[in-house]
């Protein structure tokens, strides 16, 4: 089974691309979803995170994710500490999920694939790319937030050049949805072919 790491900067369209792959029948594992599950009360990571960060619990006992995000985007040391808690657990969960699959290929959505975490079991890296100004505009609209806040997030992420440097495959998301769908369909066909070549 071919394992594809799908990545891209904030507002690039990773989720849209992942949705199209899923519509074509490809299994999709979203590491952001896994991360959210890992910080639920009762999970092993929950207490570690609460102990590390002051005053991030809401009245209902849940972690205030917006407050946590604000902390880690303003404090690189805290961000690394959080990653050290979550990333090994995320990878373990992904490996467990992969062990139950037998498809030609699987898409793993990993927003920070370029930054600092190694994923040794990924076969190919697929980058969703677009102009940084377009990223900014999309993310502002989606999150109903300011250019300053989105720019701060973009500064903590890998640059466009760094992402493209690790890419085996690239999807350009600067046009209409139909153009995007066509690119995903082409890669779906390509990945099925790759997988079949590996198995023969």
Order of alpha helices (4+ residues) and beta strands (2+ residues): beta-alpha-beta-alpha-alpha-alpha-alpha-beta-beta-alpha-alpha-alpha-beta-alpha
